[in-house]
Amino acid sequence: MNDEPTAEPNTEEKPAEPTDDLVSTTHSITVKRRKLTYTATTGRVVLRKEVVTDGKFEGHQPKAEVFLTAYTVDGADPTRRPVTFAFNGGPGSSSVWLHLGLLGPRRVVSGDAGDLAPPPYGLVDNAETLLAHSDLVFIDPVATGYSRAAKGEKPGEFHTFKGDIESVGEVIRLWTSRNGRWMSPKFLAGESYGTTRAGGLAHHLQTRYGMYFNGLMLISAVLDFATLDFTVGNDLPYTLFLPTYTAIAHYHGLLGDRPLRELLDEAEEFAARDYPWALARGNRLSAEERAATVARIAELTGLSEDYVDRVDLRIEHVRFFTELLRDRRLTVGRLDARFTGWAPDYGREHFDDDPSGSALMGAYTAALNHYLRAELDYPNDLPYEILSMDTHAAWSFKEFENQHVTVTDKLAAAMRANQHLKVHVAYGYLDGATPYYAAEHTVAHLQIPEELRGNVSGAYYQAGHMMYAHEPSRIQQSQDLADFVAAASNR
């Protein structure tokens, strides 16, 4: 007889691993008298990593839950139907802007500069939706939207250039494989830092998984941060922002009634030749040459000669937005200079709020939170992170230590390897965050052969960073993107 006490059974259960929580609903929309019936699938997809310990495979461990919303037209041939993967930038931004502002089948009614809609705003069918031409998948990177790192994982691992590319790329690979879309024409659509991500993704997915794309839609592009970073010793941004300053000053009535294009031609010529030369001369510039340069900058920007002289010919962008309409006691929007706002102190060098960002945030936030629950039947009590400033502040570019951030080499390599890859760039003349002339400069320096130069196209809009906030621009841009997808699908 065994009198030894028996061990108590272990009743402690391991917490359940996360699982995909996708929800599908059916909808319809009429586009140009054509009724489209489509399925919306929204929720979180679990990303996993292979775990190897002491050389032994231990299985696949959850690493993140990534939120997406996919729209697929019912009954379409997947081998002919394009699919577009879309995301915004930040870094730290959800995909709400492209989703409800431009591409998706529903869009927010936010109003526009000088005529903003009041709360609680509105949500209507988007008769110009890209869904009429391509299925759509909107992706929220980790820590944006409802996307989060898995239990025990470090969010910071996803908040680096490489970690972000790999995680978003994994979502694209999984969705493509699970939905049988490897033979579909495929596109990436990114805005702002999302264009940086798109350039990196095209190269990553091509080299890692052999996934080749038909086209990239780069909206308010930044592919080379050297064109934007106002750092000591880097004079490039001062010259590349100048034509945008001209467009902004013209919009606000500071440059007379001359046509915008005529003024931009002059600003671009000065920014390409005389301005870089003057900055490069430093204190070797003669008094007469300096005076002439000061006068020309003031003439093209609407600023006073005294101000231009005091800032040593170098106009940093937020200082410009704070200074330009100081005498009217107004600040100018960085994302979209058509918007103006007020400051608590008009003696400041830098405004404390971007009036264009503040003008749009409320409408998009309300619309998204309503839409997911009321129309897509996806309930989640987490806060939907429209724009995570904590993520933005913690972002690491450690992969670019001792060099500036650029994906021009990766995009060019992808284009050289895939001669059918087309690139469309959308430029906003009044975009003070990613100025059009800086993007033009970057595109002109892509290391691709002359034979591939025709693969890059562009379109210009009389609006800012989110040019679709301007109704005429939204309608024109929707058509421009539809035409691009049709031409690049090779069908």
FENPE-V785101 format. One record per pair of residues at least 6 apart in sequence whose ideal C-beta (glycine too) atoms are under 8 Angstrom apart, sorted by the first residue. I is the first residue (numbers start at 1). GAP is how many residues later the second one is. If there is no record, write none. Layout:
i,gap
I,GAP
I,GAP
This chain:
i,gap
15,136
17,29
17,45
18,26
18,28
18,44
18,47
18,132
18,133
19,27
20,23
20,24
20,25
20,26
21,22
21,23
22,19
22,20
22,21
22,22
22,23
23,18
23,19
23,20
23,353
23,354
23,355
24,15
24,16
24,17
25,14
25,15
25,350
25,351
25,352
26,11
26,12
26,13
26,14
26,48
27,10
27,11
27,12
27,13
27,78
27,348
28,7
28,8
28,9
28,10
29,6
29,7
29,9
29,76
29,96
29,97
29,98
29,100
29,102
30,6
30,95
30,97
31,96
31,97
31,98
31,100
31,101
32,95
32,100
34,98
36,37
36,69
36,95
36,96
37,36
37,37
37,38
38,33
38,34
38,35
38,36
38,67
38,93
39,32
39,33
39,35
40,29
40,30
40,31
40,65
40,336
41,28
41,29
41,30
41,31
42,25
42,26
42,27
42,28
42,330
42,334
42,336
43,24
43,25
43,335
44,21
44,22
44,23
44,24
44,102
44,103
45,20
45,21
45,23
45,126
45,129
45,130
46,16
46,18
46,19
46,104
47,15
47,16
47,17
47,18
47,19
47,103
47,120
47,123
47,124
47,127
48,12
48,13
48,14
48,15
49,11
49,12
49,14
50,7
50,9
50,10
51,6
51,7
51,8
51,9
51,10
52,6
61,89
62,88
62,89
62,91
63,86
63,87
63,90
63,104
64,78
64,83
64,84
64,85
64,86
64,89
64,94
64,103
65,81
65,82
65,83
65,85
66,73
66,74
66,75
66,76
66,81
66,101
66,102
66,105
67,72
67,73
67,78
67,79
67,80
68,69
68,70
68,71
68,72
68,103
68,107
69,26
69,30
69,35
69,68
69,69
69,303
69,307
70,65
70,66
70,67
70,68
70,105
70,109
71,33
71,34
71,60
71,64
71,65
71,66
72,11
72,63
72,107
73,8
73,58
73,62
76,59
78,101
78,102
78,103
78,105
78,106
79,104
79,105
80,104
80,105
80,411
81,53
81,54
81,103
81,104
82,51
82,52
82,53
82,102
82,103
82,104
82,105
82,132
82,403
82,407
82,409
83,51
83,52
83,53
83,54
83,93
83,98
83,101
83,102
83,103
83,104
84,19
84,46
84,50
84,51
84,52
84,53
84,102
84,103
84,104
84,105
84,133
84,401
85,52
85,54
85,87
85,90
85,101
85,102
85,103
85,104
86,9
86,12
86,13
86,17
86,50
86,51
86,52
86,53
86,102
86,103
86,104
86,108
87,8
87,11
87,51
87,52
87,53
87,54
87,81
87,102
87,103
87,104
87,107
87,110
87,111
88,6
88,7
88,8
88,9
88,10
88,102
88,103
88,104
88,105
88,106
89,101
89,102
89,103
89,104
89,105
89,106
89,107
89,108
90,54
90,102
90,103
90,297
90,298
90,301
90,302
90,305
91,50
91,68
91,73
91,102
91,300
91,301
91,304
92,51
92,52
92,295
92,296
92,297
92,298
92,299
92,300
92,303
93,51
93,99
93,100
93,101
93,293
93,294
93,295
94,46
94,50
94,51
94,274
94,290
94,291
94,292
94,293
95,43
95,44
95,45
95,49
95,50
96,49
96,268
96,269
96,272
96,290
97,94
97,267
97,369
98,6
98,40
98,91
98,93
98,96
98,121
99,39
99,269
100,6
100,7
100,8
100,23
100,264
100,267
100,268
100,271
101,6
101,7
101,9
101,263
101,365
101,367
101,368
101,373
102,28
102,117
102,366
102,372
102,375
102,376
103,26
103,27
103,28
103,33
103,35
103,86
103,378
104,22
104,25
104,27
104,32
104,34
105,20
105,21
105,24
105,26
106,17
106,18
106,19
106,20
106,265
106,269
107,16
107,17
107,18
107,19
107,22
108,13
108,14
108,15
108,255
108,256
108,259
109,8
109,12
109,13
109,14
109,15
109,254
110,6
110,7
110,11
110,249
110,250
110,253
110,254
110,359
111,6
111,252
112,226
112,357
112,358
112,359
113,220
113,223
113,225
113,226
113,227
113,243
113,246
113,356
113,357
114,224
116,243
117,246
119,243
119,247
120,246
121,241
121,242
121,245
121,246
122,245
123,244
123,247
123,248
128,346
128,347
128,350
128,351
129,349
130,6
130,348
130,351
130,352
130,355
132,350
133,349
133,352
133,353
134,53
134,351
135,46
135,49
137,35
137,38
139,29
139,32
139,33
140,6
140,7
140,245
141,6
141,17
141,23
141,26
141,27
142,6
142,7
142,13
142,16
142,17
142,22
142,25
143,6
143,12
143,15
143,16
143,242
143,245
143,247
143,248
144,241
144,242
144,243
144,244
144,247
145,239
145,240
145,241
146,234
146,236
146,238
146,239
148,7
148,234
149,6
149,8
149,9
155,236
156,238
156,240
157,6
158,6
158,9
159,232
159,235
159,236
159,237
160,235
160,236
160,237
160,238
160,239
161,39
161,235
161,236
161,237
161,238
161,239
161,244
162,237
164,33
165,32
165,35
165,36
165,39
166,38
168,29
168,33
169,32
169,35
169,36
169,39
169,40
172,29
172,33
172,39
173,32
173,36
173,38
175,6
176,6
176,8
176,10
176,35
182,29
185,29
185,300
185,303
185,304
185,305
185,306
186,25
186,26
186,27
186,28
187,26
187,27
187,28
187,29
187,30
187,298
187,301
188,10
188,13
188,14
188,25
188,27
188,28
188,29
189,9
189,27
189,28
189,30
189,292
190,6
190,7
190,8
190,26
190,27
190,28
190,29
191,28
191,29
191,274
191,275
192,27
192,28
192,30
192,241
192,242
192,273
193,29
194,25
195,23
195,24
195,25
195,26
195,27
195,28
195,239
196,26
196,27
196,209
196,211
198,18
198,19
198,20
199,17
199,19
199,24
199,208
199,209
199,211
199,212
199,215
200,207
200,210
202,11
202,14
202,208
202,209
202,212
202,219
203,204
203,207
203,208
203,210
203,211
204,206
205,6
205,8
206,6
206,7
206,208
206,211
206,212
212,206
212,208
212,209
213,205
213,208
214,206
214,207
214,208
214,274
214,275
214,276
215,206
215,207
215,208
215,209
215,269
215,270
215,273
216,195
216,205
216,206
216,207
216,208
217,207
217,209
217,264
217,267
218,205
218,206
218,207
218,208
218,221
219,207
219,248
220,206
220,207
220,208
220,211
220,213
220,214
220,219
220,245
220,246
220,247
221,204
221,205
221,206
221,213
221,218
221,221
221,222
222,6
222,212
222,216
222,217
222,220
223,183
223,184
223,185
223,188
223,216
223,219
223,220
224,180
224,181
224,182
224,183
224,184
224,218
224,221
225,179
225,180
225,181
226,8
226,10
226,11
226,178
226,180
227,9
227,10
227,13
227,211
227,212
227,214
227,215
228,9
228,206
228,210
229,8
229,175
230,7
230,8
230,86
230,87
235,41
235,44
235,45
235,79
237,80
237,201
238,37
238,41
238,75
238,76
238,77
238,78
239,32
239,33
239,36
239,37
239,40
240,31
240,195
240,197
240,198
240,201
241,74
241,76
241,79
241,191
241,194
241,196
241,197
242,25
242,28
242,29
242,33
242,55
242,58
242,59
242,73
242,195
243,21
243,24
243,25
243,28
243,192
243,193
243,194
244,93
244,185
244,186
244,187
244,188
244,191
244,192
244,193
245,22
245,55
245,56
245,57
245,70
245,75
246,9
246,17
246,18
246,20
246,21
246,54
246,55
247,13
247,16
247,17
247,90
247,182
247,183
248,54
248,72
248,76
248,84
248,89
248,182
248,184
249,6
249,51
249,52
249,53
249,54
249,75
250,8
250,10
250,13
251,86
251,87
251,179
252,50
252,72
252,73
252,80
252,85
254,48
254,70
255,8
255,45
255,47
260,169
260,202
263,37
264,165
266,34
267,33
268,169
270,26
270,30
271,166
274,19
274,22
275,18
275,22
278,7
278,11
278,12
278,15
278,35
279,34
279,35
281,8
285,8
290,19
290,23
293,20
294,11
294,14
294,15
294,19
295,10
297,6
297,11
297,16
297,18
298,6
298,7
298,9
298,10
301,7
301,14
301,19
301,23
302,22
303,12
303,17
303,20
303,21
307,16
308,7
311,8
317,17
317,115
318,16
318,32
318,33
319,30
319,31
320,12
320,112
321,10
321,11
321,12
321,13
321,16
321,30
321,33
321,111
322,9
322,10
322,21
322,26
322,27
322,28
322,29
324,8
325,6
325,7
325,15
326,20
329,13
329,14
329,17
330,10
330,11
330,12
331,9
331,10
331,11
331,12
331,20
331,22
331,24
332,7
332,8
332,23
332,100
333,6
333,7
333,8
333,21
333,22
333,23
333,24
333,26
333,99
333,131
334,20
334,22
334,23
334,98
334,99
335,19
335,21
335,22
335,96
335,97
335,98
335,129
335,130
335,131
336,20
336,92
336,94
336,95
336,96
336,127
336,128
336,129
336,130
336,133
336,134
337,19
337,93
337,94
337,95
337,127
338,18
338,92
338,125
338,126
338,132
339,16
339,17
339,20
339,125
340,15
341,10
341,12
341,13
341,14
341,17
341,18
342,13
343,8
343,9
343,10
344,8
356,108
356,109
360,106
360,109
361,25
361,26
364,22
365,19
365,21
368,16
368,18
369,15
372,6
372,8
372,12
373,6
385,6
397,8
400,6
408,34
408,37
408,38
408,39
409,38
411,12
411,35
412,34
412,35
412,36
414,7
415,6
415,8
415,31
415,33
415,37
415,40
416,32
416,33
416,36
419,32
419,33
419,36
420,35
420,68
420,70
421,34
422,33
422,34
422,35
422,62
422,65
422,66
423,20
423,32
423,33
423,34
424,32
424,33
424,34
424,35
424,56
424,57
424,60
425,14
425,18
425,31
425,32
425,33
425,34
426,32
426,33
426,35
426,41
426,51
426,54
426,55
427,9
427,12
427,13
427,31
427,32
427,33
427,34
428,8
428,32
428,33
428,35
428,36
428,37
428,39
428,45
429,7
429,31
429,32
429,33
429,34
430,32
430,33
430,34
431,32
431,33
431,34
431,36
432,32
432,33
433,31
433,32
434,31
436,24
440,18
443,13
443,15
446,10
448,7
457,27
459,17
459,18
459,21
461,6
461,9
461,12
461,15
461,16
462,8
462,10
462,11
463,6
463,7
463,10
464,6
467,6
467,7
467,10
468,6
468,9
468,10
